């Protein structure tokens, strides 16, 4: 396969023959979950058909990893363990366009690397590689919090759960605490580990177990959430007298 031969070339040397690939800007920073488009303009006057691939290097000195290959017929071949729906190569829409793109959807911290474009010329078997673009994925995402009272069916058994759903936060560390009528409680609390969602944010579910008499005797059951995305504490409460 042409892309395998090109991979051997890219790890050793490259042919320029006056052709330049200038990747700008040299670095891009996006928030987790964002879509980023890396560009690779080809500066030459050749009209012969070209193959095009994207590679990445996690750290300087590390071996390049094959990401995706755009064949001359615009069919696409992905590397091992590369998500097809997230890494999409393309060529400029205009006729004769010499700009190539790599779209990365729902960026994650694991996508951080220096991305290189590389082009092979079919008629001459020439090869040229771009100067690379660093992709950095940083930032935070504020959680959204919902609180749910126990159902009447639960309470009819003598015990129920007040549950707090925390979603959409990044990074994946969050504090969830409970209070009853303003007094902190830690017993009878169960909180799941953070779960990575499809949009690359995290969620947790925390529940406070309460007896039917306790639910009836007290008024306000509160879930308190702290996350590094904000200095403001998020508090959601449910009133047992109106639930």
C-alpha positions as CSV (number, residue, x, y, z in Angstrom):
1,X,0.0,0.0,0.0
2,X,1.2,3.5,-0.9
3,X,0.5,4.9,2.6
4,X,2.7,2.1,4.2
5,X,5.6,3.0,1.9
6,X,5.0,6.7,2.7
7,X,5.1,5.9,6.4
8,X,8.6,4.4,6.0
9,X,9.7,7.5,4.1
10,X,8.2,9.8,6.7
11,X,10.1,8.3,9.5
12,X,13.5,8.6,7.7
13,X,13.6,11.4,5.2
14,X,11.5,13.5,2.8
15,X,11.8,14.7,-0.8
16,X,11.0,18.4,-1.3
17,X,11.9,19.1,-4.9
18,X,10.8,22.7,-4.5
19,X,7.4,21.8,-3.1
20,X,6.4,23.3,0.2
21,X,3.7,22.4,2.8
22,X,3.3,25.2,5.3
23,X,1.1,24.4,8.2
24,X,-0.3,27.5,9.9
25,X,-0.7,28.4,12.7
26,X,2.1,26.3,14.3
27,X,-0.1,25.6,17.4
28,X,-3.8,25.5,18.1
29,X,-5.5,25.4,21.5
30,X,-9.1,24.2,21.9
31,X,-11.4,23.3,24.7
32,X,-12.5,19.7,25.3
33,X,-15.3,18.7,23.1
34,X,-14.6,21.3,20.5
35,X,-14.2,20.7,16.7
36,X,-10.8,21.8,15.2
37,X,-9.8,22.0,11.6
38,X,-6.1,21.8,10.7
39,X,-5.0,23.0,7.3
40,X,-2.2,22.1,5.0
41,X,-1.7,24.4,1.9
42,X,0.3,22.9,-0.9
43,X,2.5,25.4,-2.7
44,X,3.4,24.0,-6.1
45,X,2.3,24.1,-9.7
46,X,2.1,20.4,-10.3
47,X,-1.1,19.0,-11.6
48,X,-0.4,15.3,-11.1
49,X,-2.6,13.3,-8.8
50,X,-1.6,13.3,-5.2
51,X,-2.0,11.0,-2.2
52,X,-2.3,12.7,1.2
53,X,-1.9,11.5,4.8
54,X,-1.9,12.9,8.3
55,X,0.5,11.7,11.1
56,X,0.9,12.8,14.7
57,X,3.7,12.8,17.2
58,X,2.7,12.8,20.9
59,X,6.1,14.0,22.1
60,X,9.3,15.2,20.4
61,X,11.5,12.3,19.6
62,X,8.6,9.8,19.7
63,X,7.7,7.7,16.7
64,X,5.1,9.2,14.4
65,X,1.6,7.6,14.5
66,X,-0.3,7.1,11.3
67,X,-3.7,8.8,11.7
68,X,-5.6,8.9,8.3
69,X,-4.9,8.7,4.6
70,X,-6.8,10.5,1.8
71,X,-6.4,8.5,-1.4
72,X,-6.2,10.1,-4.8
73,X,-9.9,9.0,-5.4
74,X,-10.8,10.7,-2.1
75,X,-11.5,7.4,-0.4
76,X,-10.3,7.4,3.3
77,X,-8.2,4.9,5.2
78,X,-7.8,5.3,9.0
79,X,-5.0,4.1,11.2
80,X,-5.4,1.5,13.9
81,X,-7.5,2.7,16.9
82,X,-8.4,6.0,15.1
83,X,-12.1,6.9,15.4
84,X,-13.5,7.3,11.9
85,X,-16.3,9.7,12.9
86,X,-13.9,12.0,14.7
87,X,-10.9,12.2,12.3
88,X,-12.0,13.3,8.8
89,X,-9.5,14.4,6.1
90,X,-10.7,16.4,3.1
91,X,-9.5,18.6,0.2
92,X,-10.6,22.1,-0.5
93,X,-14.0,22.4,-2.2
94,X,-12.9,24.6,-5.1
95,X,-11.8,23.0,-8.3
96,X,-8.0,22.5,-8.4
97,X,-7.7,23.4,-4.7
98,X,-4.3,22.6,-3.2
99,X,-5.3,22.9,0.4
100,X,-5.9,19.8,2.5
101,X,-7.7,19.7,5.9
102,X,-8.0,17.4,8.9
103,X,-11.2,17.9,11.0
104,X,-11.0,16.6,14.5
105,X,-14.4,16.5,16.3
106,X,-15.0,16.3,20.0
107,X,-11.4,16.9,20.9
108,X,-10.1,15.1,23.9
109,X,-6.9,15.5,26.0
110,X,-5.7,12.2,24.4
111,X,-5.7,14.0,21.0
112,X,-2.9,16.3,22.0
113,X,0.0,15.9,19.6
114,X,1.9,17.5,16.8
115,X,0.0,16.8,13.6
116,X,1.9,16.5,10.3
117,X,0.5,16.5,6.8
118,X,2.3,14.6,4.1
119,X,1.8,14.4,0.3
120,X,2.9,11.8,-2.3
121,X,3.1,12.6,-6.0
122,X,1.9,9.7,-8.1
123,X,3.8,10.4,-11.3
124,X,7.2,11.0,-9.6
125,X,6.8,9.1,-6.3
126,X,8.0,12.3,-4.7
127,X,7.2,12.9,-1.1
128,X,7.0,16.1,1.1
129,X,6.0,16.6,4.7
130,X,4.6,19.7,6.4
131,X,6.2,21.5,9.4
132,X,3.5,20.3,11.8
133,X,0.8,21.9,14.0
134,X,0.6,21.4,17.7
135,X,-2.9,20.6,19.0
136,X,-3.5,21.5,22.7
137,X,-6.7,20.6,24.4
138,X,-7.2,22.6,27.6
139,X,-10.0,24.3,29.5
140,X,-12.9,23.4,31.8
141,X,-16.6,22.8,31.4
142,X,-19.1,23.8,34.1
143,X,-21.3,21.1,35.5
144,X,-25.1,21.1,35.2
145,X,-26.9,19.7,38.3
146,X,-30.4,18.2,38.7
147,X,-31.9,16.9,42.0
148,X,-34.7,14.4,42.2
149,X,-36.9,13.5,45.3
150,X,-37.7,9.9,46.3
151,X,-40.8,8.4,44.7
152,X,-43.8,7.7,46.8
153,X,-43.4,4.0,45.8
154,X,-39.9,4.0,47.4
155,X,-41.1,5.8,50.6
156,X,-44.0,3.3,51.0
157,X,-41.3,0.7,51.6
158,X,-39.9,2.8,54.5
159,X,-36.8,4.1,52.7
160,X,-36.1,6.1,49.6
161,X,-33.3,8.1,47.8
162,X,-32.8,11.7,47.0
163,X,-30.6,11.7,44.0
164,X,-28.4,14.4,42.3
165,X,-27.3,14.1,38.7
166,X,-24.2,16.1,37.8
167,X,-23.4,16.3,34.1
168,X,-21.3,18.1,31.5
169,X,-18.1,18.8,33.6
170,X,-14.5,18.7,32.6
171,X,-11.9,17.8,33.9
172,X,-13.4,14.7,35.5
173,X,-12.9,15.5,39.2
174,X,-15.9,16.9,41.1
175,X,-17.0,17.2,44.8
176,X,-20.5,16.3,45.7
177,X,-21.8,16.9,49.3
178,X,-25.2,16.7,50.9
179,X,-27.0,18.7,53.6
180,X,-30.4,18.4,55.3
181,X,-32.0,21.6,56.5
182,X,-28.6,23.2,56.2
183,X,-26.6,20.6,58.2
184,X,-24.0,18.6,56.4
185,X,-24.5,14.9,56.2
186,X,-22.1,12.2,55.0
187,X,-23.7,9.0,56.1
188,X,-26.0,7.1,53.7
189,X,-24.5,8.8,50.7
190,X,-23.5,6.9,47.6
191,X,-21.7,8.6,44.7
192,X,-20.7,6.9,41.5
193,X,-17.2,7.3,39.9
194,X,-17.1,9.9,37.1
195,X,-18.3,8.5,33.7
196,X,-16.9,9.8,30.4
197,X,-19.8,10.7,28.1
198,X,-19.8,10.8,24.3
199,X,-19.3,14.6,24.2
200,X,-16.0,14.1,26.2
201,X,-17.4,15.6,29.4
202,X,-18.1,13.7,32.6
203,X,-21.1,12.8,34.8
204,X,-21.7,11.4,38.2
205,X,-24.8,10.3,40.1
206,X,-25.0,10.9,43.9
207,X,-27.8,9.6,46.1
208,X,-28.7,10.2,49.8
209,X,-30.7,7.4,51.4
210,X,-33.5,8.6,53.7
211,X,-36.1,6.9,55.8
212,X,-39.7,7.8,55.3
213,X,-39.9,9.5,58.8
214,X,-36.7,11.5,58.1
215,X,-38.1,12.7,54.7
216,X,-41.4,13.7,56.4
217,X,-39.7,15.4,59.4
218,X,-37.2,17.5,57.5
219,X,-37.8,20.2,54.8
220,X,-34.8,20.9,52.6
221,X,-32.5,18.2,51.2
222,X,-29.6,19.8,49.3
223,X,-26.9,18.6,46.9
224,X,-23.8,20.8,46.9
225,X,-21.3,20.6,43.9
226,X,-17.8,22.0,43.6
227,X,-15.8,21.9,40.4
228,X,-12.6,23.7,39.3
229,X,-14.5,25.4,36.4
230,X,-16.0,27.9,38.8
231,X,-15.3,29.4,42.2
232,X,-19.1,29.4,42.8
233,X,-20.6,26.4,44.5
234,X,-23.7,24.9,42.8
235,X,-26.5,24.0,45.2
236,X,-29.7,22.3,44.3
237,X,-32.4,21.6,46.8
238,X,-35.7,19.8,47.0
239,X,-38.5,20.6,49.6
240,X,-40.0,17.5,51.0
241,X,-43.1,19.4,51.9
242,X,-43.8,20.3,48.2
243,X,-42.2,17.3,46.4
